[in-house]
Amino acid sequence: MPDQPTTLWDIARLFLKLGTTAFGGPAAHIAMLEREVVTRRRWLTEAEFLDHLGASNLIPGPTSTELVLHIGRRRGGWPGLLVAGACFILPAALMVGVIAWAYVRFGALPAVAGLLYGVKPVVIAVILQALWKLGNSAVKSAWLATVAMITLGLSLVGINPLLVLAAGGLLAAAGLFSELRNRASLLGLGTTSVVPLAAATAATAVSVGLWPIFLIFAKIGFMVFGSGYVLLVFLRAELVERHPWLTQQQLLDAVAVGQVTPGPVFTTATFLGYLLHGPTGAIAATAGIFLPAFALVAVSAPLIPKIRASRTASAVLDGVNVASLALMVVVTWQLARSAIVDWVTVALAIASALLVFSFPRLNSAWLVAGAGVLGALRYAIR
């Protein structure tokens, strides 16, 4: 770790860049964060990064944004948490707001197919390189390797991600208990006493008021675990079924915008808020859905050192970490199936993988930008 302190400007500059260039959803964001804060800047060790990732997975809300908040707090204290979060969220929210304006003004989404065609294969390569590095740090024993394989199997058959994380933690703790019993037996001791477990919890059809918009999106922010597809379920329940404020098509368009813009997928809320109440509605919805993440990270972040101080709780966190990587493997496979569709995308993926594995400190934002330009050009000359 470097001795010189990290300034708030250093934090702001990094997360403004990622908020503008981090395409591909949470798995890609996590991979890019690992490259920036572990490999390039050495703000965190691999082990510290994994602990913050595991803690982010244990609380509701947008995982990659919560990881950003943890890193900001770790390097800049409470001001760092606020600066990191704001700089990661605002660029994406502004982009989504502009797209929402165009959607209301012209009745359709701007074309982004060419951009995504080029970007997606590069994102796959970046994620694979991060998985390789994080896996080497997370799998510390043969038992944790077994836990990783079991949780990977659970994820592949469609088990809820939260249950997969819980299974990883419980299996890792069970492995520790078994090891302690074996040691006690060898020493001729009883096995009834165990280490105490520390908890690690932690165009509009209607006119809607700003306060109801804020409250509904804050409620969703406190409840959602998992991907943008899980977010879709909660948004549909609240905004289409319970409160018939939006149509199904408007909701699907909003989720599509959240997926194709850089930064957090939860900026879907910005688009929906704009449809419900214009620019002020966009602000209310964005503040509502992200505020719980700030609060939950502020509460849970101080617990991480205490968890590591407890042997049992530390084992649980190790299990959650390998389960988190197992979930990322499955998401990466799903993304790859939609990203690598012809010889051009195969070539982009292979070339990007060679570059990121050969030059670990390479800035992935340049790869993403270059691939986006190539994809747009290919669509333009068709």
Legacy VTK file of the C-alpha trace (Angstrom):
# vtk DataFile Version 3.0
C-alpha trace
ASCII
DATASET POLYDATA
POINTS 382 float
0.000 0.000 0.000
1.313 3.486 -0.800
2.261 5.744 2.128
0.926 8.976 0.644
-2.706 9.773 1.531
-5.475 9.631 -1.024
-7.053 13.051 -1.536
-10.730 13.653 -2.188
-9.759 14.886 -5.650
-8.035 11.537 -6.339
-11.232 9.754 -5.308
-13.454 12.093 -7.329
-11.312 11.782 -10.464
-11.322 7.979 -10.410
-15.047 7.551 -9.825
-16.049 10.257 -12.287
-14.073 8.319 -14.886
-15.687 5.002 -13.939
-19.149 6.570 -13.772
-18.640 7.704 -17.364
-16.985 4.594 -18.842
-18.011 1.556 -16.744
-20.374 -0.231 -19.123
-21.633 -3.778 -18.649
-23.451 -3.934 -15.314
-22.291 -4.862 -11.792
-19.918 -7.713 -12.749
-18.059 -5.431 -15.163
-17.996 -2.594 -12.616
-16.446 -4.897 -10.003
-13.808 -6.040 -12.490
-12.935 -2.459 -13.444
-12.806 -1.426 -9.789
-10.387 -4.249 -9.036
-8.098 -3.155 -11.869
-8.165 0.489 -10.761
-7.902 0.272 -6.963
-5.898 -2.949 -6.528
-3.700 -3.313 -9.615
-3.145 0.241 -10.870
-3.383 2.432 -7.748
-2.810 -0.166 -4.986
-5.302 1.522 -2.700
-6.425 -1.886 -1.404
-4.989 -5.387 -1.257
-6.826 -8.231 -2.998
-7.964 -9.490 0.426
-9.343 -6.090 1.454
-11.116 -5.726 -1.889
-12.739 -9.146 -1.450
-13.879 -8.294 2.079
-15.574 -5.124 0.863
-17.139 -7.041 -2.025
-18.483 -9.679 0.358
-19.877 -6.993 2.677
-21.562 -5.286 -0.298
-23.221 -8.547 -1.301
-24.644 -9.037 2.185
-26.767 -5.872 2.171
-29.594 -4.834 -0.171
-29.018 -2.309 -2.911
-26.712 -1.942 -5.926
-23.651 -4.082 -5.161
-21.130 -2.265 -7.342
-22.232 1.150 -6.040
-21.935 -0.088 -2.458
-18.445 -1.390 -3.255
-17.584 2.097 -4.546
-18.865 3.577 -1.263
-16.777 1.127 0.785
-13.647 2.013 -1.192
-14.336 5.739 -0.839
-14.724 5.398 2.924
-11.631 3.205 3.218
-9.454 5.741 1.401
-11.090 9.054 2.358
-13.212 8.496 5.464
-16.820 9.652 5.508
-16.173 12.512 3.047
-14.580 9.932 0.735
-17.714 7.792 0.919
-19.887 10.718 -0.166
-17.533 11.901 -2.906
-17.020 8.409 -4.352
-20.735 7.665 -4.425
-21.747 10.997 -5.917
-19.058 10.885 -8.611
-19.933 7.310 -9.618
-23.691 7.925 -9.751
-23.984 11.453 -11.206
-22.469 10.913 -14.703
-24.764 7.956 -15.357
-27.781 9.745 -13.881
-27.160 12.770 -16.111
-26.852 10.563 -19.207
-30.034 8.701 -18.335
-31.806 12.017 -17.702
-30.867 13.263 -21.173
-32.082 9.994 -22.723
-35.331 10.296 -20.744
-35.816 13.811 -22.112
-35.279 12.515 -25.676
-37.669 9.639 -24.973
-40.437 12.007 -23.832
-39.663 14.485 -26.627
-39.400 12.035 -29.525
-41.175 8.922 -28.216
-38.280 6.476 -28.767
-34.895 5.483 -27.366
-31.740 6.691 -29.114
-29.927 3.973 -31.078
-27.179 2.313 -29.010
-26.904 -1.085 -30.699
-23.605 -0.323 -32.455
-21.933 0.986 -29.305
-22.918 -2.067 -27.266
-21.939 -4.451 -30.066
-18.317 -3.381 -29.649
-18.263 -2.794 -25.896
-19.726 -6.090 -24.660
-16.896 -8.429 -25.791
-14.309 -6.161 -24.129
-16.314 -6.176 -20.903
-16.235 -9.999 -20.893
-12.426 -9.978 -21.140
-12.108 -7.452 -18.298
-14.393 -9.516 -16.038
-12.485 -12.740 -16.752
-9.183 -11.147 -15.799
-10.654 -9.851 -12.526
-12.200 -13.244 -11.730
-8.833 -14.927 -12.225
-7.048 -12.537 -9.865
-9.764 -12.420 -7.219
-10.142 -16.195 -7.335
-6.452 -16.666 -6.588
-6.861 -14.533 -3.459
-10.262 -15.828 -2.334
-9.670 -19.587 -2.622
-7.293 -19.992 0.303
-7.783 -23.714 0.939
-9.061 -26.937 -0.581
-12.286 -26.556 1.401
-12.918 -23.046 0.066
-12.331 -24.423 -3.445
-15.034 -26.995 -2.688
-17.339 -24.240 -1.398
-16.726 -22.300 -4.610
-17.724 -25.301 -6.738
-20.846 -26.021 -4.652
-22.041 -22.412 -4.793
-21.277 -22.278 -8.505
-23.527 -25.334 -8.961
-26.285 -23.741 -6.874
-26.104 -20.572 -8.940
-26.167 -22.494 -12.228
-29.429 -24.241 -11.268
-31.083 -20.925 -10.488
-30.969 -20.725 -6.681
-31.639 -17.213 -5.329
-28.321 -15.281 -5.107
-28.901 -14.400 -1.460
-29.315 -18.104 -0.633
-26.137 -18.890 -2.567
-24.232 -16.340 -0.450
-25.734 -17.775 2.743
-24.755 -21.297 1.675
-21.186 -20.156 1.026
-20.922 -18.603 4.485
-22.440 -21.605 6.272
-20.288 -24.132 4.405
-17.123 -22.182 5.192
-18.105 -22.003 8.874
-18.850 -25.742 8.866
-15.382 -26.379 7.477
-13.841 -24.349 10.316
-15.865 -26.211 12.962
-14.763 -29.542 11.490
-11.126 -28.433 11.584
-11.439 -27.304 15.224
-13.061 -30.619 16.213
-10.298 -32.581 14.542
-7.647 -30.555 16.332
-9.437 -30.966 19.660
-9.683 -34.735 19.134
-5.980 -34.947 18.372
-5.236 -33.039 21.573
-7.655 -35.142 23.614
-9.972 -32.197 24.292
-13.759 -31.940 24.293
-15.589 -30.468 21.334
-18.579 -28.785 22.955
-17.087 -25.288 23.025
-17.106 -23.317 19.781
-16.059 -19.817 18.733
-19.056 -17.409 18.942
-20.453 -16.314 15.588
-20.451 -12.559 14.920
-23.307 -11.356 12.742
-22.454 -9.677 9.431
-25.785 -8.023 8.693
-26.410 -5.940 7.841
-44.314 10.318 -21.728
-46.322 10.115 -18.663
-49.828 8.831 -18.143
-50.232 10.346 -14.658
-48.904 13.213 -12.534
-47.265 11.961 -9.354
-46.045 13.987 -6.375
-42.350 14.171 -5.544
-42.703 12.783 -2.019
-44.497 9.563 -3.125
-41.851 9.112 -5.853
-39.026 9.472 -3.324
-40.639 7.101 -0.803
-41.388 4.338 -3.309
-37.864 4.363 -4.741
-36.341 4.482 -1.243
-38.446 1.435 -0.328
-37.170 -0.401 -3.409
-33.580 0.595 -2.577
-33.942 -0.985 0.875
-35.435 -4.216 -0.500
-33.621 -5.213 -3.696
-30.880 -7.836 -3.627
-29.270 -8.997 -6.876
-29.147 -7.846 -10.470
-31.036 -5.371 -12.604
-33.446 -8.176 -13.486
-34.412 -8.457 -9.805
-34.859 -4.683 -9.792
-37.312 -5.093 -12.680
-39.518 -7.339 -10.533
-39.772 -4.755 -7.743
-40.306 -1.843 -10.132
-43.084 -3.688 -11.928
-44.813 -4.567 -8.659
-44.729 -0.980 -7.402
-45.110 1.170 -10.542
-47.241 -0.956 -12.872
-49.340 -3.199 -10.614
-49.717 -1.584 -7.179
-49.590 2.017 -8.457
-50.572 2.048 -12.154
-48.394 5.030 -12.938
-46.464 3.543 -15.872
-47.027 1.034 -18.646
-45.132 -2.229 -18.984
-43.384 -0.907 -22.106
-42.206 2.253 -20.353
-40.776 0.095 -17.571
-38.944 -2.191 -20.014
-37.548 0.829 -21.863
-36.298 2.262 -18.562
-34.545 -0.983 -17.597
-32.967 -1.130 -21.076
-31.566 2.383 -20.612
-30.148 1.432 -17.210
-28.437 -1.595 -18.748
-26.905 0.172 -21.763
-25.561 3.302 -20.059
-22.359 3.281 -17.984
-22.455 3.371 -14.210
-25.067 1.863 -11.878
-28.012 -0.071 -13.355
-30.124 1.535 -10.611
-30.110 4.785 -12.614
-33.152 3.153 -14.202
-34.870 5.107 -11.416
-33.705 8.394 -12.969
-35.501 7.543 -16.207
-38.702 6.494 -14.445
-38.685 9.560 -12.195
-38.391 11.794 -15.262
-41.404 10.089 -16.839
-43.418 10.602 -13.662
-42.524 14.224 -12.804
-39.935 15.641 -15.189
-36.447 16.699 -14.002
-37.459 17.076 -10.339
-39.028 13.616 -10.429
-35.751 12.240 -11.805
-33.876 13.818 -8.888
-36.366 12.488 -6.309
-36.284 8.943 -7.718
-32.472 8.884 -7.972
-32.039 10.178 -4.425
-34.617 7.718 -3.128
-33.154 4.560 -4.663
-29.503 5.332 -3.808
-29.927 6.833 -0.319
-30.372 3.394 1.348
-27.035 2.245 -0.100
-25.235 5.194 1.533
-26.957 4.491 4.859
-26.349 0.727 4.793
-22.664 1.075 3.900
-22.190 3.725 6.606
-23.613 1.280 9.167
-21.912 -1.900 7.927
-18.440 -0.647 6.948
-17.112 -0.339 10.546
-18.097 -3.973 11.147
-15.628 -5.428 8.636
-12.534 -5.253 10.938
-14.587 -6.739 13.781
-15.728 -9.591 11.539
-12.120 -10.352 10.608
-11.180 -10.335 14.307
-13.580 -13.235 14.968
-12.323 -16.531 13.580
-15.794 -17.889 12.872
-17.147 -14.680 11.379
-13.987 -14.408 9.279
-14.599 -17.921 7.927
-18.182 -16.935 7.063
-16.898 -13.892 5.176
-14.408 -16.089 3.281
-17.310 -18.303 2.233
-19.394 -15.319 1.156
-16.435 -14.046 -0.880
-16.011 -17.261 -2.884
-19.794 -17.487 -3.344
-19.772 -13.913 -4.687
-17.182 -14.937 -7.271
-19.263 -17.998 -8.186
-22.224 -15.701 -8.870
-19.977 -13.507 -11.020
-18.909 -16.542 -13.067
-22.531 -17.366 -13.891
-23.355 -13.743 -14.761
-20.264 -13.583 -16.981
-21.360 -16.727 -18.841
-24.807 -15.226 -19.411
-23.292 -11.959 -20.638
-20.872 -13.772 -22.930
-23.688 -15.651 -24.640
-25.302 -12.370 -25.666
-22.050 -10.483 -26.328
-20.045 -12.892 -28.500
-22.275 -13.466 -31.517
-20.020 -13.489 -34.623
-16.392 -13.510 -35.748
-15.925 -9.789 -35.090
-17.011 -10.053 -31.438
-14.923 -13.230 -31.022
-11.881 -11.321 -32.310
-12.599 -8.357 -30.021
-12.968 -10.626 -26.994
-9.734 -12.541 -27.707
-7.711 -9.395 -28.442
-9.020 -7.683 -25.295
-8.277 -10.743 -23.160
-4.704 -10.896 -24.464
-4.221 -7.224 -23.650
-5.698 -7.234 -20.141
-3.893 -10.440 -19.111
-0.575 -9.300 -20.617
-0.739 -5.730 -19.289
-2.535 -5.800 -15.897
-2.124 -2.044 -15.360
-3.688 -1.155 -18.718
-6.572 1.302 -18.335
-9.651 -0.685 -19.415
-11.571 2.536 -20.148
-9.499 2.968 -23.317
-10.398 -0.543 -24.452
-14.084 0.091 -23.806
-14.039 3.427 -25.639
-12.129 2.031 -28.623
-14.406 -0.988 -28.937
-17.487 1.237 -28.720
-16.188 3.358 -31.616
-15.437 0.234 -33.692
-18.915 -1.152 -33.014
-20.596 2.129 -33.954
-18.557 2.345 -37.178
-19.455 -1.216 -38.135
-23.152 -0.479 -37.737
-22.814 2.819 -39.621
-21.257 1.209 -42.737
-23.724 -1.672 -42.908
LINES 2 384
202 0 1 2 3 4 5 6 7 8 9 10 11 12 13 14 15 16 17 18 19 20 21 22 23 24 25 26 27 28 29 30 31 32 33 34 35 36 37 38 39 40 41 42 43 44 45 46 47 48 49 50 51 52 53 54 55 56 57 58 59 60 61 62 63 64 65 66 67 68 69 70 71 72 73 74 75 76 77 78 79 80 81 82 83 84 85 86 87 88 89 90 91 92 93 94 95 96 97 98 99 100 101 102 103 104 105 106 107 108 109 110 111 112 113 114 115 116 117 118 119 120 121 122 123 124 125 126 127 128 129 130 131 132 133 134 135 136 137 138 139 140 141 142 143 144 145 146 147 148 149 150 151 152 153 154 155 156 157 158 159 160 161 162 163 164 165 166 167 168 169 170 171 172 173 174 175 176 177 178 179 180 181 182 183 184 185 186 187 188 189 190 191 192 193 194 195 196 197 198 199 200 201
180 202 203 204 205 206 207 208 209 210 211 212 213 214 215 216 217 218 219 220 221 222 223 224 225 226 227 228 229 230 231 232 233 234 235 236 237 238 239 240 241 242 243 244 245 246 247 248 249 250 251 252 253 254 255 256 257 258 259 260 261 262 263 264 265 266 267 268 269 270 271 272 273 274 275 276 277 278 279 280 281 282 283 284 285 286 287 288 289 290 291 292 293 294 295 296 297 298 299 300 301 302 303 304 305 306 307 308 309 310 311 312 313 314 315 316 317 318 319 320 321 322 323 324 325 326 327 328 329 330 331 332 333 334 335 336 337 338 339 340 341 342 343 344 345 346 347 348 349 350 351 352 353 354 355 356 357 358 359 360 361 362 363 364 365 366 367 368 369 370 371 372 373 374 375 376 377 378 379 380 381
